[in-house]
């Protein structure tokens, strides 16, 4: 059929999930990558919309992997190293679970949240969480990146207290160098 494969032998698709054959779409595990069901579902929606004539794209950098270990791991976007390799001058906001109110109350203080931000424009290229509920917290980071929120905006958002989600705001404040609950640098 003339379908192009990528270097790993999987079907190559563009952001519209279209293969090298116009009007032919592929998704899910056949395309390689993370092979996650939530990615496949989004790929399916994108492919179906395009097959019906709607111009739709999938933002692959917003696919969040999750690891359901103890503690959990959730991530989206670029790591610190990946951002630096792309020439981004970064600021890091680290916030440990050990000083999060709900984590202390529940005795689940193992973990931390890291926000990678662009020091010039305050854009957020990546968020990484290791700790209880990491896979529940990462969708908020996906939304922030998708909506192009800056770390400045995120640092001023409000969360119910006590919640694990407060750590997202606290890490953003740390990236801005004014986290209320961390010693000053």
C-alpha positions in Angstrom: 0.0 0.0 0.0 3.0 2.3 0.2 2.7 3.0 3.9 5.9 4.5 5.4 7.3 2.9 8.5 9.4 4.7 11.1 12.9 3.6 12.1 11.4 1.3 14.7 9.2 -0.5 12.1 6.0 1.1 13.3 3.5 3.0 11.0 4.6 6.6 10.6 1.8 9.1 11.1 1.5 12.9 11.2 -0.2 15.0 13.8 -3.5 14.2 12.1 -2.9 10.5 12.5 -2.7 10.2 8.7 -0.2 7.7 7.2 1.9 8.4 4.1 -1.1 7.3 2.1 -3.6 10.2 2.0 -6.9 9.4 3.7 -5.5 6.3 5.5 -5.1 6.7 9.2 -3.3 4.6 11.9 -3.3 4.8 15.6 -2.4 3.1 18.9 0.3 0.5 19.2 0.7 0.2 15.5 2.3 3.6 15.5 4.8 2.9 18.3 5.7 5.4 21.0 4.4 5.1 24.5 1.7 2.6 23.6 -0.8 3.9 26.3 -4.5 3.4 26.1 -5.3 7.0 26.8 -3.0 8.0 23.9 -4.7 5.5 21.7 -8.1 6.9 22.6 -7.0 10.4 21.7 -5.4 9.2 18.5 -8.7 7.4 17.6 -10.7 10.6 18.1 -8.2 12.6 16.1 -8.2 10.0 13.2 -12.0 9.8 13.2 -12.4 13.5 13.1 -10.0 13.8 10.2 -11.6 10.9 8.3 -14.9 12.9 8.5 -13.3 16.0 7.1 -12.6 18.0 10.3 -9.0 19.3 10.7 -7.8 17.9 14.0 -4.4 17.3 15.4 -2.9 15.4 18.3 -0.2 17.2 20.4 2.1 14.2 21.0 4.1 16.2 23.6 1.0 16.3 25.8 0.7 12.5 26.1 1.3 11.9 29.8 2.9 8.6 30.8 1.9 7.2 34.2 3.6 4.5 36.3 1.4 2.9 39.0 4.2 2.0 41.4 4.6 3.0 45.0 5.0 5.9 44.8 3.3 6.7 41.6 5.0 8.6 38.7 3.3 11.0 36.3 4.9 13.3 33.8 4.2 15.5 30.8 6.5 17.3 28.4 10.2 17.8 28.6 12.6 16.7 31.3 15.2 19.1 32.6 17.9 17.5 30.4 15.6 17.5 27.3 14.8 21.2 27.8 18.5 22.1 28.2 19.4 20.1 25.0 16.8 22.2 23.2 18.6 25.3 24.3 15.9 26.4 26.8 17.3 28.5 29.7 15.3 26.8 32.5 14.2 27.5 36.0 13.2 24.5 38.2 10.5 24.4 40.8 10.9 21.5 43.1 8.5 20.9 45.9 8.8 17.9 48.3 5.7 16.0 49.5 7.3 16.0 52.9 6.0 19.5 53.6 2.6 19.1 51.9 -0.2 19.2 54.5 -2.3 16.3 53.2 0.8 14.2 52.6 1.9 14.7 56.3 -1.6 14.0 57.6 -1.8 10.8 55.7 1.8 9.7 56.3 2.5 9.7 52.5 5.4 12.0 52.4 7.6 10.2 49.9 7.8 12.1 46.6 8.2 15.5 45.0 6.9 17.6 42.2 9.1 19.3 39.6 8.1 22.0 37.2 10.5 22.8 34.4 10.0 26.4 33.2 11.5 28.7 30.6 13.3 31.4 32.6 12.8 34.1 29.9 9.1 33.6 29.1 7.9 31.5 32.1 6.5 28.9 29.7 6.2 25.4 31.1 7.8 22.7 28.9 7.5 19.9 31.5 6.1 18.7 34.8 7.2 15.6 36.6 5.6 14.1 39.7 6.8 11.2 41.9 4.4 10.5 44.8 1.0 9.5 45.9 -1.7 10.5 43.4 0.9 11.5 40.7 -1.3 10.1 38.0 -4.3 12.1 39.3 -2.3 15.3 39.5 -0.6 15.2 36.1 -3.8 16.0 34.0 -3.8 19.5 35.6 -0.2 20.0 34.3 -1.3 18.7 30.9 -4.1 21.3 30.8 -1.7 24.1 32.0 0.7 23.3 29.2 -2.0 22.8 26.6 -3.5 26.2 27.5 0.0 27.7 27.5 -0.3 28.9 31.1 2.9 30.4 32.4 4.6 29.4 35.6 3.7 32.9 36.9 0.0 32.2 36.3 0.2 28.7 37.8 2.0 30.1 40.9 -0.9 32.3 41.6 -3.6 29.7 41.2 -5.5 28.4 44.2 -6.1 24.9 45.6 -8.2 23.6 48.4 -6.2 23.0 51.6 -5.1 20.4 52.4 -4.7 18.6 49.1 -1.9 17.0 47.1 -2.7 19.4 44.3 -1.3 22.3 46.4 2.2 20.9 45.6 1.7 22.0 41.9 1.2 25.6 43.0 4.0 25.3 45.5 6.4 24.0 42.9 5.4 26.9 40.5 6.0 29.3 43.3 9.4 27.7 43.9 10.2 28.1 40.1 9.4 31.8 40.6 11.6 31.8 43.8 8.9 32.7 46.3 7.6 29.4 47.6 5.9 30.2 50.9 6.8 26.9 52.6 10.4 26.4 51.6 13.5 28.1 53.0 14.7 31.0 50.9 17.5 30.3 48.4 
